[in-house]
Amino acid sequence: MITLHGFAASNYYNLVKHVLLHKEIPFQENLVYPSSDELLAVSPVGKVPAITMPDGFDLSESSVICDFIEESYPYTPLYPSDAKERATIRQIMKIAELYFELPSRRLIPFTFSGTPVPKPIAIEVRQVLERGIIALNSLSQFSPWIAGEQFTMADIYVYYVNTIVSSFAVKQLEWDIMAQISGMTEWNKTMRDSDIAKQVDVGRLTNMPEFMQYVQAQIKAVHTK
């Protein structure tokens, strides 16, 4: 059985978990936090998530894990058969990561510390997000899924990217970012209301108090050095 290493407050952990549940692949969860010795044993840079296959093969980096799962368990495919369509799916995923998720992550420390975001950082983050909005408006179809009629890896990937955007960028910048992309708000609600997303969210809510204790301990450790 596959072991999924990480913690359920992580959007990338939940992304991989959603893929496993969608494909109905048996797996077990191993609660572990970043940079611990246990995680470093399966993830070279101590990042969440990581997986261990039944034969002992370890793998990290969420996008790599998702592609590996797709290739190893090709039933219930999450990529189209056409090469150009597959490339478009990956393009959407990469843009969402670089121009939505990563800039939004810059705001996380200010949220956790309760300090205001410096204006220059807020401006820089907004500029990057605006590039993502333009690109996703160009590439997304939402008819009904993000790339067209087929539910794909991009739907799962962008949905969990959006959890970071809505949790940090939307609140810190006081800006309804998803509303700037035609069809995304309705699509995001459809994703959120799915049985798998609800199941994943139960795990997230259960883990959140312990994760926040971990975060506060990390902040305290930095301030006491």
C-alpha positions as MATLAB code, in Angstrom:
seq = 'MITLHGFAASNYYNLVKHVLLHKEIPFQENLVYPSSDELLAVSPVGKVPAITMPDGFDLSESSVICDFIEESYPYTPLYPSDAKERATIRQIMKIAELYFELPSRRLIPFTFSGTPVPKPIAIEVRQVLERGIIALNSLSQFSPWIAGEQFTMADIYVYYVNTIVSSFAVKQLEWDIMAQISGMTEWNKTMRDSDIAKQVDVGRLTNMPEFMQYVQAQIKAVHTK';
ca = [
       0.000    0.000    0.000;
       1.183    3.537   -0.757;
       2.108    5.707    2.230;
       1.381    9.425    1.903;
       3.686   11.459    4.142;
       2.815   14.954    5.294;
       0.045   16.834    7.036;
      -3.513   17.612    6.011;
      -3.223   21.379    6.489;
      -0.952   21.403    3.421;
      -2.659   22.136    0.117;
      -0.077   20.114   -1.820;
      -0.565   17.142    0.494;
      -4.301   17.413   -0.116;
      -3.731   17.671   -3.855;
      -1.984   14.294   -3.911;
      -4.552   12.846   -1.517;
      -7.361   13.968   -3.841;
      -5.660   12.265   -6.805;
      -5.307    9.010   -4.853;
      -8.939    9.134   -3.771;
     -10.139    9.993   -7.284;
      -8.331    6.975   -8.710;
      -9.479    4.820   -5.763;
      -5.903    3.775   -4.983;
      -5.465    2.300   -1.481;
      -3.119    4.360    0.699;
      -2.297    5.127    4.289;
      -1.365    8.481    5.806;
       1.720    9.245    7.892;
       1.520   12.540    9.803;
       4.876   14.310    9.615;
       5.944   17.959    9.479;
       8.578   19.742    7.331;
      12.312   19.164    7.794;
      11.904   16.468   10.441;
      14.341   13.571   10.307;
      11.473   11.236    9.456;
      10.453   13.364    6.481;
      14.051   13.883    5.336;
      14.349   10.114    5.104;
      11.771   10.071    2.283;
      11.984   13.637    0.897;
      15.484   14.964    0.040;
      14.684   18.575    0.972;
      12.227   17.774    3.740;
       9.178   19.026    1.844;
       5.600   17.826    2.089;
       4.208   15.736    0.528;
       6.142   12.579   -0.176;
       5.035    9.042   -0.926;
       6.521    5.626   -0.300;
       5.494    2.884   -2.678;
       4.915   -0.718   -1.513;
       8.353   -1.680   -2.873;
      10.032    1.041   -0.762;
      10.457    3.602   -3.550;
      10.273    7.160   -2.152;
       9.213   10.220   -4.145;
       8.608   13.892   -3.348;
       7.406   17.049   -5.141;
       3.646   17.081   -5.660;
       3.594   17.532   -9.445;
       6.137   14.727   -9.872;
       4.136   12.486   -7.555;
       0.921   13.191   -9.471;
       2.519   12.347  -12.814;
       4.042    9.185  -11.351;
       0.661    8.101   -9.989;
      -0.958    8.805  -13.366;
       1.628    6.708  -15.201;
       1.595    3.899  -12.645;
      -2.209    3.754  -12.354;
      -3.467    4.760  -15.831;
      -7.083    3.790  -15.196;
      -9.440    6.703  -14.481;
      -7.077    8.948  -16.477;
      -6.529   12.538  -15.427;
      -4.822   13.592  -18.646;
      -6.226   13.572  -22.198;
      -4.809   11.124  -24.737;
      -3.772   13.908  -27.120;
      -0.243   15.264  -26.524;
      -1.175   18.888  -27.201;
      -4.125   18.694  -24.837;
      -1.894   17.170  -22.153;
       0.570   20.008  -22.632;
      -2.231   22.549  -22.192;
      -3.237   20.863  -18.926;
       0.342   21.115  -17.642;
       0.558   24.720  -18.825;
      -2.524   25.635  -16.787;
      -1.077   23.871  -13.747;
       2.305   25.593  -14.055;
       0.770   29.044  -14.497;
      -1.457   28.499  -11.468;
       1.569   27.464   -9.430;
       3.896   30.282  -10.534;
       1.441   33.158  -10.835;
      -1.201   32.269   -8.239;
       0.168   29.991   -5.541;
       3.767   31.173   -5.162;
       3.025   34.922   -4.935;
       0.210   34.216   -2.471;
       2.644   32.269   -0.298;
       4.674   35.439    0.203;
       1.811   36.698    2.377;
       1.685   33.681    4.712;
       4.281   34.931    7.261;
       2.349   38.178    7.738;
      -0.902   36.269    8.286;
       0.618   33.945   10.876;
       2.478   36.737   12.691;
      -0.467   39.123   12.593;
       1.628   41.896   11.063;
       0.601   44.088    8.105;
       1.971   43.307    4.674;
       4.502   45.978    3.613;
       3.127   48.000    0.725;
       5.980   47.154   -1.708;
       5.391   43.412   -1.180;
       1.637   43.814   -1.593;
       2.193   45.661   -4.872;
       4.634   43.024   -6.162;
       2.285   40.162   -5.251;
      -0.650   41.885   -6.908;
       1.341   42.444  -10.106;
       2.230   38.749  -10.346;
      -1.343   37.711   -9.620;
      -2.586   40.018  -12.367;
      -0.356   38.163  -14.849;
      -1.858   34.890  -13.667;
      -5.379   36.257  -14.082;
      -4.691   37.248  -17.684;
      -3.155   33.855  -18.487;
      -5.863   31.767  -16.829;
      -8.594   33.819  -18.488;
      -6.947   32.975  -21.783;
      -6.476   29.243  -21.157;
      -9.416   28.207  -18.969;
     -12.728   27.031  -20.436;
     -14.863   25.913  -17.462;
     -17.128   23.950  -19.790;
     -17.737   22.473  -17.308;
     -14.143   21.706  -16.253;
     -11.177   24.002  -16.362;
      -9.841   22.668  -19.686;
     -13.116   21.576  -21.258;
     -15.377   18.544  -21.064;
     -12.897   16.188  -19.345;
     -12.110   16.364  -15.635;
      -8.311   16.499  -15.494;
      -5.317   16.890  -13.223;
      -5.586   20.648  -13.789;
      -8.946   20.727  -11.992;
      -7.481   19.105   -8.897;
      -4.237   21.078   -9.063;
      -5.787   24.525   -9.505;
      -8.427   23.856   -6.857;
      -5.767   23.277   -4.210;
      -3.715   26.206   -5.476;
      -6.813   28.325   -4.928;
      -6.994   27.311   -1.268;
      -3.762   29.264   -0.734;
      -4.948   32.184   -2.853;
      -8.239   32.485   -0.980;
      -6.699   31.935    2.460;
      -3.954   34.528    2.118;
      -3.975   36.720   -0.998;
      -7.712   37.385   -1.040;
      -7.746   38.305    2.648;
      -4.486   40.245    2.795;
      -5.098   42.194   -0.415;
      -8.870   42.503    0.127;
      -9.347   41.439   -3.480;
     -11.699   38.794   -4.889;
      -9.086   37.312   -7.208;
     -11.069   34.348   -8.476;
     -13.903   36.640   -9.555;
     -11.480   38.176  -12.043;
     -11.431   34.910  -14.035;
     -14.657   34.215  -15.889;
     -16.245   31.010  -14.606;
     -13.713   30.269  -11.871;
     -15.893   31.128   -8.873;
     -18.677   28.768   -9.993;
     -16.191   26.023  -10.935;
     -14.413   26.370   -7.575;
     -17.731   25.891   -5.764;
     -18.450   22.759   -7.829;
     -15.049   21.384   -6.864;
     -15.531   22.281   -3.197;
     -18.921   20.550   -3.097;
     -17.598   17.260   -4.488;
     -17.566   14.263   -2.164;
     -13.790   13.849   -2.419;
     -13.060   17.519   -1.689;
     -15.350   17.351    1.333;
     -13.547   14.236    2.579;
     -10.165   15.907    2.132;
     -11.391   19.024    3.924;
     -12.419   17.001    6.977;
      -8.808   15.925    7.304;
      -7.615   19.504    6.863;
      -9.907   20.840    9.585;
      -8.938   18.018   11.940;
      -5.223   18.663   11.458;
      -5.389   22.469   11.589;
      -5.190   22.975   15.400;
      -2.102   20.762   15.664;
      -0.555   22.413   12.610;
      -1.065   25.887   14.123;
       0.668   24.719   17.297;
       3.559   23.572   15.118;
       3.659   26.964   13.348;
       3.624   28.912   16.609;
       6.426   26.733   17.974;
       8.486   27.439   14.852;
       7.894   31.193   15.168;
       8.839   31.103   18.841;
      12.012   29.157   18.103;
      13.096   31.772   15.535;
      12.467   34.660   17.933;
      14.367   33.032   20.793;
      17.570   32.400   18.787;
];
